[in-house]
Amino acid sequence: MKQLITTAALTALASPALAHPGDHHEVSGWFEFVQHLLGSPFHLALVAGAIVLGFGIFKVHSSKRRADKR
């Protein structure tokens, strides 16, 4: 689990390397931010990946807790 958290943190630090080309000057508020995220296939893929990763981590963590209680 510590290795997974470390990997996730290092990946988050390298986020500028994952940035897509284009100008983001139109993103100035929350509404524009959400519209930008949901209007781009690149961002939708990242959001979907984050949801899948979070669900996977939750399932692994909860199954380990159940196994420890036995």
Secondary structure, 3 states (H helix, E strand, C coil): CHHHHHHHHHHHHCHHHHCCCCCCCCCCCHHHHHHHHHCCHHHHHHHHHHHHHHHHHHHHHHHHHHHHHC
